[in-house]
Amino acid sequence: MAEVRRTVVRPVVTEKSIAHTAGSQYTFAVSPQASKHTIAEAIEKIFKVKVLRVNTQRVKGKRKNDLRRRTRRPSVRRSDWKKAVVTLREGDKIELGGVNYFES
């Protein structure tokens, strides 16, 4: 179970990801080494739902200005990460901690 929790890092809750829940699609930040098969198995074990499809995308880290750094270069580069959009079987839902953050 610990390996499953390392595969799925956190849910991505944005306006776009909430809009996709109408089509039974949920977005998660996942481990960069995770494959589509391991992501599908992890989601099925954690949330007890049936996964139909997994689409993945590598997201490049952004360069941000950190004004707390008193150096010549106050900009910092965020880490690269991997995003997975999981499509569930019709009728399945994912709730986190008893609250469905994905539905408005």
Phi and psi restraints in degrees (range 20) as a CNS / XPLOR table:
assign (resid 1 and name C) (resid 2 and name N)
       (resid 2 and name CA) (resid 2 and name C) 1.0 -66.5 20.0 2
assign (resid 2 and name N) (resid 2 and name CA)
       (resid 2 and name C) (resid 3 and name N) 1.0 -35.9 20.0 2
assign (resid 2 and name C) (resid 3 and name N)
       (resid 3 and name CA) (resid 3 and name C) 1.0 -66.8 20.0 2
assign (resid 3 and name N) (resid 3 and name CA)
       (resid 3 and name C) (resid 4 and name N) 1.0 -35.6 20.0 2
assign (resid 3 and name C) (resid 4 and name N)
       (resid 4 and name CA) (resid 4 and name C) 1.0 -65.0 20.0 2
assign (resid 4 and name N) (resid 4 and name CA)
       (resid 4 and name C) (resid 5 and name N) 1.0 -40.8 20.0 2
assign (resid 4 and name C) (resid 5 and name N)
       (resid 5 and name CA) (resid 5 and name C) 1.0 -69.5 20.0 2
assign (resid 5 and name N) (resid 5 and name CA)
       (resid 5 and name C) (resid 6 and name N) 1.0 -26.8 20.0 2
assign (resid 5 and name C) (resid 6 and name N)
       (resid 6 and name CA) (resid 6 and name C) 1.0 -77.2 20.0 2
assign (resid 6 and name N) (resid 6 and name CA)
       (resid 6 and name C) (resid 7 and name N) 1.0 -23.7 20.0 2
assign (resid 6 and name C) (resid 7 and name N)
       (resid 7 and name CA) (resid 7 and name C) 1.0 -72.0 20.0 2
assign (resid 7 and name N) (resid 7 and name CA)
       (resid 7 and name C) (resid 8 and name N) 1.0 -49.4 20.0 2
assign (resid 7 and name C) (resid 8 and name N)
       (resid 8 and name CA) (resid 8 and name C) 1.0 -96.2 20.0 2
assign (resid 8 and name N) (resid 8 and name CA)
       (resid 8 and name C) (resid 9 and name N) 1.0 113.3 20.0 2
assign (resid 8 and name C) (resid 9 and name N)
       (resid 9 and name CA) (resid 9 and name C) 1.0 -81.4 20.0 2
assign (resid 9 and name N) (resid 9 and name CA)
       (resid 9 and name C) (resid 10 and name N) 1.0 -53.2 20.0 2
assign (resid 9 and name C) (resid 10 and name N)
       (resid 10 and name CA) (resid 10 and name C) 1.0 -166.3 20.0 2
assign (resid 10 and name N) (resid 10 and name CA)
       (resid 10 and name C) (resid 11 and name N) 1.0 160.3 20.0 2
assign (resid 10 and name C) (resid 11 and name N)
       (resid 11 and name CA) (resid 11 and name C) 1.0 -79.3 20.0 2
assign (resid 11 and name N) (resid 11 and name CA)
       (resid 11 and name C) (resid 12 and name N) 1.0 149.4 20.0 2
assign (resid 11 and name C) (resid 12 and name N)
       (resid 12 and name CA) (resid 12 and name C) 1.0 -101.3 20.0 2
assign (resid 12 and name N) (resid 12 and name CA)
       (resid 12 and name C) (resid 13 and name N) 1.0 111.3 20.0 2
assign (resid 12 and name C) (resid 13 and name N)
       (resid 13 and name CA) (resid 13 and name C) 1.0 -109.2 20.0 2
assign (resid 13 and name N) (resid 13 and name CA)
       (resid 13 and name C) (resid 14 and name N) 1.0 99.2 20.0 2
assign (resid 13 and name C) (resid 14 and name N)
       (resid 14 and name CA) (resid 14 and name C) 1.0 -131.2 20.0 2
assign (resid 14 and name N) (resid 14 and name CA)
       (resid 14 and name C) (resid 15 and name N) 1.0 173.3 20.0 2
assign (resid 14 and name C) (resid 15 and name N)
       (resid 15 and name CA) (resid 15 and name C) 1.0 -60.3 20.0 2
assign (resid 15 and name N) (resid 15 and name CA)
       (resid 15 and name C) (resid 16 and name N) 1.0 -41.3 20.0 2
assign (resid 15 and name C) (resid 16 and name N)
       (resid 16 and name CA) (resid 16 and name C) 1.0 -68.1 20.0 2
assign (resid 16 and name N) (resid 16 and name CA)
       (resid 16 and name C) (resid 17 and name N) 1.0 -41.5 20.0 2
assign (resid 16 and name C) (resid 17 and name N)
       (resid 17 and name CA) (resid 17 and name C) 1.0 -68.9 20.0 2
assign (resid 17 and name N) (resid 17 and name CA)
       (resid 17 and name C) (resid 18 and name N) 1.0 -33.0 20.0 2
assign (resid 17 and name C) (resid 18 and name N)
       (resid 18 and name CA) (resid 18 and name C) 1.0 -69.5 20.0 2
assign (resid 18 and name N) (resid 18 and name CA)
       (resid 18 and name C) (resid 19 and name N) 1.0 -36.6 20.0 2
assign (resid 18 and name C) (resid 19 and name N)
       (resid 19 and name CA) (resid 19 and name C) 1.0 -66.3 20.0 2
assign (resid 19 and name N) (resid 19 and name CA)
       (resid 19 and name C) (resid 20 and name N) 1.0 -29.9 20.0 2
assign (resid 19 and name C) (resid 20 and name N)
       (resid 20 and name CA) (resid 20 and name C) 1.0 -75.9 20.0 2
assign (resid 20 and name N) (resid 20 and name CA)
       (resid 20 and name C) (resid 21 and name N) 1.0 -13.8 20.0 2
assign (resid 20 and name C) (resid 21 and name N)
       (resid 21 and name CA) (resid 21 and name C) 1.0 -68.6 20.0 2
assign (resid 21 and name N) (resid 21 and name CA)
       (resid 21 and name C) (resid 22 and name N) 1.0 -19.0 20.0 2
assign (resid 21 and name C) (resid 22 and name N)
       (resid 22 and name CA) (resid 22 and name C) 1.0 -63.4 20.0 2
assign (resid 22 and name N) (resid 22 and name CA)
       (resid 22 and name C) (resid 23 and name N) 1.0 -29.4 20.0 2
assign (resid 22 and name C) (resid 23 and name N)
       (resid 23 and name CA) (resid 23 and name C) 1.0 -98.7 20.0 2
assign (resid 23 and name N) (resid 23 and name CA)
       (resid 23 and name C) (resid 24 and name N) 1.0 20.3 20.0 2
assign (resid 23 and name C) (resid 24 and name N)
       (resid 24 and name CA) (resid 24 and name C) 1.0 60.5 20.0 2
assign (resid 24 and name N) (resid 24 and name CA)
       (resid 24 and name C) (resid 25 and name N) 1.0 38.0 20.0 2
assign (resid 24 and name C) (resid 25 and name N)
       (resid 25 and name CA) (resid 25 and name C) 1.0 -114.5 20.0 2
assign (resid 25 and name N) (resid 25 and name CA)
       (resid 25 and name C) (resid 26 and name N) 1.0 130.6 20.0 2
assign (resid 25 and name C) (resid 26 and name N)
       (resid 26 and name CA) (resid 26 and name C) 1.0 -124.6 20.0 2
assign (resid 26 and name N) (resid 26 and name CA)
       (resid 26 and name C) (resid 27 and name N) 1.0 143.8 20.0 2
assign (resid 26 and name C) (resid 27 and name N)
       (resid 27 and name CA) (resid 27 and name C) 1.0 -111.6 20.0 2
assign (resid 27 and name N) (resid 27 and name CA)
       (resid 27 and name C) (resid 28 and name N) 1.0 134.4 20.0 2
assign (resid 27 and name C) (resid 28 and name N)
       (resid 28 and name CA) (resid 28 and name C) 1.0 -134.3 20.0 2
assign (resid 28 and name N) (resid 28 and name CA)
       (resid 28 and name C) (resid 29 and name N) 1.0 147.1 20.0 2
assign (resid 28 and name C) (resid 29 and name N)
       (resid 29 and name CA) (resid 29 and name C) 1.0 -85.8 20.0 2
assign (resid 29 and name N) (resid 29 and name CA)
       (resid 29 and name C) (resid 30 and name N) 1.0 129.3 20.0 2
assign (resid 29 and name C) (resid 30 and name N)
       (resid 30 and name CA) (resid 30 and name C) 1.0 -125.7 20.0 2
assign (resid 30 and name N) (resid 30 and name CA)
       (resid 30 and name C) (resid 31 and name N) 1.0 170.5 20.0 2
assign (resid 30 and name C) (resid 31 and name N)
       (resid 31 and name CA) (resid 31 and name C) 1.0 -64.5 20.0 2
assign (resid 31 and name N) (resid 31 and name CA)
       (resid 31 and name C) (resid 32 and name N) 1.0 138.3 20.0 2
assign (resid 31 and name C) (resid 32 and name N)
       (resid 32 and name CA) (resid 32 and name C) 1.0 -62.8 20.0 2
assign (resid 32 and name N) (resid 32 and name CA)
       (resid 32 and name C) (resid 33 and name N) 1.0 -21.9 20.0 2
assign (resid 32 and name C) (resid 33 and name N)
       (resid 33 and name CA) (resid 33 and name C) 1.0 -89.2 20.0 2
assign (resid 33 and name N) (resid 33 and name CA)
       (resid 33 and name C) (resid 34 and name N) 1.0 -7.2 20.0 2
assign (resid 33 and name C) (resid 34 and name N)
       (resid 34 and name CA) (resid 34 and name C) 1.0 -73.1 20.0 2
assign (resid 34 and name N) (resid 34 and name CA)
       (resid 34 and name C) (resid 35 and name N) 1.0 139.2 20.0 2
assign (resid 34 and name C) (resid 35 and name N)
       (resid 35 and name CA) (resid 35 and name C) 1.0 -94.7 20.0 2
assign (resid 35 and name N) (resid 35 and name CA)
       (resid 35 and name C) (resid 36 and name N) 1.0 171.8 20.0 2
assign (resid 35 and name C) (resid 36 and name N)
       (resid 36 and name CA) (resid 36 and name C) 1.0 -63.9 20.0 2
assign (resid 36 and name N) (resid 36 and name CA)
       (resid 36 and name C) (resid 37 and name N) 1.0 -36.0 20.0 2
assign (resid 36 and name C) (resid 37 and name N)
       (resid 37 and name CA) (resid 37 and name C) 1.0 -66.7 20.0 2
assign (resid 37 and name N) (resid 37 and name CA)
       (resid 37 and name C) (resid 38 and name N) 1.0 -43.9 20.0 2
assign (resid 37 and name C) (resid 38 and name N)
       (resid 38 and name CA) (resid 38 and name C) 1.0 -68.9 20.0 2
assign (resid 38 and name N) (resid 38 and name CA)
       (resid 38 and name C) (resid 39 and name N) 1.0 -34.0 20.0 2
assign (resid 38 and name C) (resid 39 and name N)
       (resid 39 and name CA) (resid 39 and name C) 1.0 -65.3 20.0 2
assign (resid 39 and name N) (resid 39 and name CA)
       (resid 39 and name C) (resid 40 and name N) 1.0 -44.7 20.0 2
assign (resid 39 and name C) (resid 40 and name N)
       (resid 40 and name CA) (resid 40 and name C) 1.0 -62.6 20.0 2
assign (resid 40 and name N) (resid 40 and name CA)
       (resid 40 and name C) (resid 41 and name N) 1.0 -43.2 20.0 2
assign (resid 40 and name C) (resid 41 and name N)
       (resid 41 and name CA) (resid 41 and name C) 1.0 -63.1 20.0 2
assign (resid 41 and name N) (resid 41 and name CA)
       (resid 41 and name C) (resid 42 and name N) 1.0 -41.3 20.0 2
assign (resid 41 and name C) (resid 42 and name N)
       (resid 42 and name CA) (resid 42 and name C) 1.0 -65.6 20.0 2
assign (resid 42 and name N) (resid 42 and name CA)
       (resid 42 and name C) (resid 43 and name N) 1.0 -44.0 20.0 2
assign (resid 42 and name C) (resid 43 and name N)
       (resid 43 and name CA) (resid 43 and name C) 1.0 -64.0 20.0 2
assign (resid 43 and name N) (resid 43 and name CA)
       (resid 43 and name C) (resid 44 and name N) 1.0 -40.6 20.0 2
assign (resid 43 and name C) (resid 44 and name N)
       (resid 44 and name CA) (resid 44 and name C) 1.0 -65.3 20.0 2
assign (resid 44 and name N) (resid 44 and name CA)
       (resid 44 and name C) (resid 45 and name N) 1.0 -38.9 20.0 2
assign (resid 44 and name C) (resid 45 and name N)
       (resid 45 and name CA) (resid 45 and name C) 1.0 -72.0 20.0 2
assign (resid 45 and name N) (resid 45 and name CA)
       (resid 45 and name C) (resid 46 and name N) 1.0 -42.8 20.0 2
assign (resid 45 and name C) (resid 46 and name N)
       (resid 46 and name CA) (resid 46 and name C) 1.0 -71.0 20.0 2
assign (resid 46 and name N) (resid 46 and name CA)
       (resid 46 and name C) (resid 47 and name N) 1.0 -48.4 20.0 2
assign (resid 46 and name C) (resid 47 and name N)
       (resid 47 and name CA) (resid 47 and name C) 1.0 -103.2 20.0 2
assign (resid 47 and name N) (resid 47 and name CA)
       (resid 47 and name C) (resid 48 and name N) 1.0 -3.9 20.0 2
assign (resid 47 and name C) (resid 48 and name N)
       (resid 48 and name CA) (resid 48 and name C) 1.0 56.1 20.0 2
assign (resid 48 and name N) (resid 48 and name CA)
       (resid 48 and name C) (resid 49 and name N) 1.0 52.9 20.0 2
assign (resid 48 and name C) (resid 49 and name N)
       (resid 49 and name CA) (resid 49 and name C) 1.0 -129.3 20.0 2
assign (resid 49 and name N) (resid 49 and name CA)
       (resid 49 and name C) (resid 50 and name N) 1.0 169.1 20.0 2
assign (resid 49 and name C) (resid 50 and name N)
       (resid 50 and name CA) (resid 50 and name C) 1.0 -103.9 20.0 2
assign (resid 50 and name N) (resid 50 and name CA)
       (resid 50 and name C) (resid 51 and name N) 1.0 120.5 20.0 2
assign (resid 50 and name C) (resid 51 and name N)
       (resid 51 and name CA) (resid 51 and name C) 1.0 -92.5 20.0 2
assign (resid 51 and name N) (resid 51 and name CA)
       (resid 51 and name C) (resid 52 and name N) 1.0 127.4 20.0 2
assign (resid 51 and name C) (resid 52 and name N)
       (resid 52 and name CA) (resid 52 and name C) 1.0 -92.4 20.0 2
assign (resid 52 and name N) (resid 52 and name CA)
       (resid 52 and name C) (resid 53 and name N) 1.0 -40.4 20.0 2
assign (resid 52 and name C) (resid 53 and name N)
       (resid 53 and name CA) (resid 53 and name C) 1.0 -151.5 20.0 2
assign (resid 53 and name N) (resid 53 and name CA)
       (resid 53 and name C) (resid 54 and name N) 1.0 148.1 20.0 2
assign (resid 53 and name C) (resid 54 and name N)
       (resid 54 and name CA) (resid 54 and name C) 1.0 -130.0 20.0 2
assign (resid 54 and name N) (resid 54 and name CA)
       (resid 54 and name C) (resid 55 and name N) 1.0 123.5 20.0 2
assign (resid 54 and name C) (resid 55 and name N)
       (resid 55 and name CA) (resid 55 and name C) 1.0 -111.6 20.0 2
assign (resid 55 and name N) (resid 55 and name CA)
       (resid 55 and name C) (resid 56 and name N) 1.0 132.5 20.0 2
assign (resid 55 and name C) (resid 56 and name N)
       (resid 56 and name CA) (resid 56 and name C) 1.0 -117.6 20.0 2
assign (resid 56 and name N) (resid 56 and name CA)
       (resid 56 and name C) (resid 57 and name N) 1.0 157.1 20.0 2
assign (resid 56 and name C) (resid 57 and name N)
       (resid 57 and name CA) (resid 57 and name C) 1.0 -151.4 20.0 2
assign (resid 57 and name N) (resid 57 and name CA)
       (resid 57 and name C) (resid 58 and name N) 1.0 135.0 20.0 2
assign (resid 57 and name C) (resid 58 and name N)
       (resid 58 and name CA) (resid 58 and name C) 1.0 -89.9 20.0 2
assign (resid 58 and name N) (resid 58 and name CA)
       (resid 58 and name C) (resid 59 and name N) 1.0 129.4 20.0 2
assign (resid 58 and name C) (resid 59 and name N)
       (resid 59 and name CA) (resid 59 and name C) 1.0 -109.4 20.0 2
assign (resid 59 and name N) (resid 59 and name CA)
       (resid 59 and name C) (resid 60 and name N) 1.0 125.1 20.0 2
assign (resid 59 and name C) (resid 60 and name N)
       (resid 60 and name CA) (resid 60 and name C) 1.0 -75.6 20.0 2
assign (resid 60 and name N) (resid 60 and name CA)
       (resid 60 and name C) (resid 61 and name N) 1.0 142.3 20.0 2
assign (resid 60 and name C) (resid 61 and name N)
       (resid 61 and name CA) (resid 61 and name C) 1.0 -70.6 20.0 2
assign (resid 61 and name N) (resid 61 and name CA)
       (resid 61 and name C) (resid 62 and name N) 1.0 142.1 20.0 2
assign (resid 61 and name C) (resid 62 and name N)
       (resid 62 and name CA) (resid 62 and name C) 1.0 -87.5 20.0 2
assign (resid 62 and name N) (resid 62 and name CA)
       (resid 62 and name C) (resid 63 and name N) 1.0 157.1 20.0 2
assign (resid 62 and name C) (resid 63 and name N)
       (resid 63 and name CA) (resid 63 and name C) 1.0 -95.4 20.0 2
assign (resid 63 and name N) (resid 63 and name CA)
       (resid 63 and name C) (resid 64 and name N) 1.0 122.5 20.0 2
assign (resid 63 and name C) (resid 64 and name N)
       (resid 64 and name CA) (resid 64 and name C) 1.0 -121.3 20.0 2
assign (resid 64 and name N) (resid 64 and name CA)
       (resid 64 and name C) (resid 65 and name N) 1.0 154.0 20.0 2
assign (resid 64 and name C) (resid 65 and name N)
       (resid 65 and name CA) (resid 65 and name C) 1.0 -91.4 20.0 2
assign (resid 65 and name N) (resid 65 and name CA)
       (resid 65 and name C) (resid 66 and name N) 1.0 125.6 20.0 2
assign (resid 65 and name C) (resid 66 and name N)
       (resid 66 and name CA) (resid 66 and name C) 1.0 -110.6 20.0 2
assign (resid 66 and name N) (resid 66 and name CA)
       (resid 66 and name C) (resid 67 and name N) 1.0 97.8 20.0 2
assign (resid 66 and name C) (resid 67 and name N)
       (resid 67 and name CA) (resid 67 and name C) 1.0 -74.2 20.0 2
assign (resid 67 and name N) (resid 67 and name CA)
       (resid 67 and name C) (resid 68 and name N) 1.0 -7.3 20.0 2
assign (resid 67 and name C) (resid 68 and name N)
       (resid 68 and name CA) (resid 68 and name C) 1.0 -75.1 20.0 2
assign (resid 68 and name N) (resid 68 and name CA)
       (resid 68 and name C) (resid 69 and name N) 1.0 -20.9 20.0 2
assign (resid 68 and name C) (resid 69 and name N)
       (resid 69 and name CA) (resid 69 and name C) 1.0 -80.6 20.0 2
assign (resid 69 and name N) (resid 69 and name CA)
       (resid 69 and name C) (resid 70 and name N) 1.0 119.1 20.0 2
assign (resid 69 and name C) (resid 70 and name N)
       (resid 70 and name CA) (resid 70 and name C) 1.0 -96.5 20.0 2
assign (resid 70 and name N) (resid 70 and name CA)
       (resid 70 and name C) (resid 71 and name N) 1.0 63.4 20.0 2
assign (resid 70 and name C) (resid 71 and name N)
       (resid 71 and name CA) (resid 71 and name C) 1.0 -126.9 20.0 2
assign (resid 71 and name N) (resid 71 and name CA)
       (resid 71 and name C) (resid 72 and name N) 1.0 -178.3 20.0 2
assign (resid 71 and name C) (resid 72 and name N)
       (resid 72 and name CA) (resid 72 and name C) 1.0 -71.0 20.0 2
assign (resid 72 and name N) (resid 72 and name CA)
       (resid 72 and name C) (resid 73 and name N) 1.0 -28.2 20.0 2
assign (resid 72 and name C) (resid 73 and name N)
       (resid 73 and name CA) (resid 73 and name C) 1.0 -120.7 20.0 2
assign (resid 73 and name N) (resid 73 and name CA)
       (resid 73 and name C) (resid 74 and name N) 1.0 92.8 20.0 2
assign (resid 73 and name C) (resid 74 and name N)
       (resid 74 and name CA) (resid 74 and name C) 1.0 -80.7 20.0 2
assign (resid 74 and name N) (resid 74 and name CA)
       (resid 74 and name C) (resid 75 and name N) 1.0 4.6 20.0 2
assign (resid 74 and name C) (resid 75 and name N)
       (resid 75 and name CA) (resid 75 and name C) 1.0 -87.6 20.0 2
assign (resid 75 and name N) (resid 75 and name CA)
       (resid 75 and name C) (resid 76 and name N) 1.0 146.8 20.0 2
assign (resid 75 and name C) (resid 76 and name N)
       (resid 76 and name CA) (resid 76 and name C) 1.0 -128.2 20.0 2
assign (resid 76 and name N) (resid 76 and name CA)
       (resid 76 and name C) (resid 77 and name N) 1.0 148.9 20.0 2
assign (resid 76 and name C) (resid 77 and name N)
       (resid 77 and name CA) (resid 77 and name C) 1.0 -106.1 20.0 2
assign (resid 77 and name N) (resid 77 and name CA)
       (resid 77 and name C) (resid 78 and name N) 1.0 125.2 20.0 2
assign (resid 77 and name C) (resid 78 and name N)
       (resid 78 and name CA) (resid 78 and name C) 1.0 -74.5 20.0 2
assign (resid 78 and name N) (resid 78 and name CA)
       (resid 78 and name C) (resid 79 and name N) 1.0 159.6 20.0 2
assign (resid 78 and name C) (resid 79 and name N)
       (resid 79 and name CA) (resid 79 and name C) 1.0 -72.9 20.0 2
assign (resid 79 and name N) (resid 79 and name CA)
       (resid 79 and name C) (resid 80 and name N) 1.0 150.4 20.0 2
assign (resid 79 and name C) (resid 80 and name N)
       (resid 80 and name CA) (resid 80 and name C) 1.0 -73.2 20.0 2
assign (resid 80 and name N) (resid 80 and name CA)
       (resid 80 and name C) (resid 81 and name N) 1.0 150.8 20.0 2
assign (resid 80 and name C) (resid 81 and name N)
       (resid 81 and name CA) (resid 81 and name C) 1.0 -147.4 20.0 2
assign (resid 81 and name N) (resid 81 and name CA)
       (resid 81 and name C) (resid 82 and name N) 1.0 170.4 20.0 2
assign (resid 81 and name C) (resid 82 and name N)
       (resid 82 and name CA) (resid 82 and name C) 1.0 -119.6 20.0 2
assign (resid 82 and name N) (resid 82 and name CA)
       (resid 82 and name C) (resid 83 and name N) 1.0 137.3 20.0 2
assign (resid 82 and name C) (resid 83 and name N)
       (resid 83 and name CA) (resid 83 and name C) 1.0 -116.8 20.0 2
assign (resid 83 and name N) (resid 83 and name CA)
       (resid 83 and name C) (resid 84 and name N) 1.0 140.9 20.0 2
assign (resid 83 and name C) (resid 84 and name N)
       (resid 84 and name CA) (resid 84 and name C) 1.0 -126.3 20.0 2
assign (resid 84 and name N) (resid 84 and name CA)
       (resid 84 and name C) (resid 85 and name N) 1.0 129.5 20.0 2
assign (resid 84 and name C) (resid 85 and name N)
       (resid 85 and name CA) (resid 85 and name C) 1.0 -104.2 20.0 2
assign (resid 85 and name N) (resid 85 and name CA)
       (resid 85 and name C) (resid 86 and name N) 1.0 115.9 20.0 2
assign (resid 85 and name C) (resid 86 and name N)
       (resid 86 and name CA) (resid 86 and name C) 1.0 -105.5 20.0 2
assign (resid 86 and name N) (resid 86 and name CA)
       (resid 86 and name C) (resid 87 and name N) 1.0 126.8 20.0 2
assign (resid 86 and name C) (resid 87 and name N)
       (resid 87 and name CA) (resid 87 and name C) 1.0 -100.6 20.0 2
assign (resid 87 and name N) (resid 87 and name CA)
       (resid 87 and name C) (resid 88 and name N) 1.0 127.0 20.0 2
assign (resid 87 and name C) (resid 88 and name N)
       (resid 88 and name CA) (resid 88 and name C) 1.0 -101.8 20.0 2
assign (resid 88 and name N) (resid 88 and name CA)
       (resid 88 and name C) (resid 89 and name N) 1.0 164.8 20.0 2
assign (resid 88 and name C) (resid 89 and name N)
       (resid 89 and name CA) (resid 89 and name C) 1.0 -64.5 20.0 2
assign (resid 89 and name N) (resid 89 and name CA)
       (resid 89 and name C) (resid 90 and name N) 1.0 150.2 20.0 2
assign (resid 89 and name C) (resid 90 and name N)
       (resid 90 and name CA) (resid 90 and name C) 1.0 -57.3 20.0 2
assign (resid 90 and name N) (resid 90 and name CA)
       (resid 90 and name C) (resid 91 and name N) 1.0 127.9 20.0 2
assign (resid 90 and name C) (resid 91 and name N)
       (resid 91 and name CA) (resid 91 and name C) 1.0 98.9 20.0 2
assign (resid 91 and name N) (resid 91 and name CA)
       (resid 91 and name C) (resid 92 and name N) 1.0 -17.5 20.0 2
assign (resid 91 and name C) (resid 92 and name N)
       (resid 92 and name CA) (resid 92 and name C) 1.0 -82.6 20.0 2
assign (resid 92 and name N) (resid 92 and name CA)
       (resid 92 and name C) (resid 93 and name N) 1.0 143.9 20.0 2
assign (resid 92 and name C) (resid 93 and name N)
       (resid 93 and name CA) (resid 93 and name C) 1.0 -134.5 20.0 2
assign (resid 93 and name N) (resid 93 and name CA)
       (resid 93 and name C) (resid 94 and name N) 1.0 157.6 20.0 2
assign (resid 93 and name C) (resid 94 and name N)
       (resid 94 and name CA) (resid 94 and name C) 1.0 -116.3 20.0 2
assign (resid 94 and name N) (resid 94 and name CA)
       (resid 94 and name C) (resid 95 and name N) 1.0 127.2 20.0 2
assign (resid 94 and name C) (resid 95 and name N)
       (resid 95 and name CA) (resid 95 and name C) 1.0 -121.0 20.0 2
assign (resid 95 and name N) (resid 95 and name CA)
       (resid 95 and name C) (resid 96 and name N) 1.0 138.9 20.0 2
assign (resid 95 and name C) (resid 96 and name N)
       (resid 96 and name CA) (resid 96 and name C) 1.0 -111.5 20.0 2
assign (resid 96 and name N) (resid 96 and name CA)
       (resid 96 and name C) (resid 97 and name N) 1.0 114.2 20.0 2
assign (resid 96 and name C) (resid 97 and name N)
       (resid 97 and name CA) (resid 97 and name C) 1.0 64.6 20.0 2
assign (resid 97 and name N) (resid 97 and name CA)
       (resid 97 and name C) (resid 98 and name N) 1.0 31.9 20.0 2
assign (resid 97 and name C) (resid 98 and name N)
       (resid 98 and name CA) (resid 98 and name C) 1.0 82.3 20.0 2
assign (resid 98 and name N) (resid 98 and name CA)
       (resid 98 and name C) (resid 99 and name N) 1.0 -7.2 20.0 2
assign (resid 98 and name C) (resid 99 and name N)
       (resid 99 and name CA) (resid 99 and name C) 1.0 -116.4 20.0 2
assign (resid 99 and name N) (resid 99 and name CA)
       (resid 99 and name C) (resid 100 and name N) 1.0 133.1 20.0 2
assign (resid 99 and name C) (resid 100 and name N)
       (resid 100 and name CA) (resid 100 and name C) 1.0 -90.2 20.0 2
assign (resid 100 and name N) (resid 100 and name CA)
       (resid 100 and name C) (resid 101 and name N) 1.0 94.9 20.0 2
assign (resid 100 and name C) (resid 101 and name N)
       (resid 101 and name CA) (resid 101 and name C) 1.0 -70.2 20.0 2
assign (resid 101 and name N) (resid 101 and name CA)
       (resid 101 and name C) (resid 102 and name N) 1.0 -20.9 20.0 2
assign (resid 101 and name C) (resid 102 and name N)
       (resid 102 and name CA) (resid 102 and name C) 1.0 -78.6 20.0 2
assign (resid 102 and name N) (resid 102 and name CA)
       (resid 102 and name C) (resid 103 and name N) 1.0 -24.4 20.0 2
assign (resid 102 and name C) (resid 103 and name N)
       (resid 103 and name CA) (resid 103 and name C) 1.0 -96.5 20.0 2
assign (resid 103 and name N) (resid 103 and name CA)
       (resid 103 and name C) (resid 104 and name N) 1.0 140.9 20.0 2
